[in-house]
Amino acid sequence: QFLLTEQVAREINSRPGLRLTTKDDAAVLLTGKVLSVRQQVLSEDPSQAITSSSTTITVQIEIHDAYTGELIKTATLTQQGQFVPALGEDLESAQRQAYTFLARDIVRQLEAEF
């Protein structure tokens, strides 16, 4: 979850018109949780060694008005990252890829409110 938080912060800071601030100075509050992380084998070689695999991560986010506490939006988002062990990739690289895609989608949800 720390990786996702880090990716969301990086994505927010890269977008014009959005910025991270303290809770006291915020217009909206973004909260979220990881609902599931699933790993799936996509292909195997004849000896049943994994040649490609994927990780699917699902999160739920809530955006609240920081002044009133009112729920503005809730969303469930899912993204997938893939890895090929023969290329030196691993489960962690697939998770990083999925978190990067999720961070982009989460920030798009924020932008849609402004």
Buried (B, 14 or more C-beta within 10 A) or exposed (E): EEBBEEBBEEBBEEEEEBEEEEEEEBEBBBEBEEEEEEEEEEEEEEEEEBEBBBBBBBBEBBBBBBEEEEEBBEBEBBBBBBBBEEEEBEBEBBBBBBBBBBBBBBBEBBEEEE
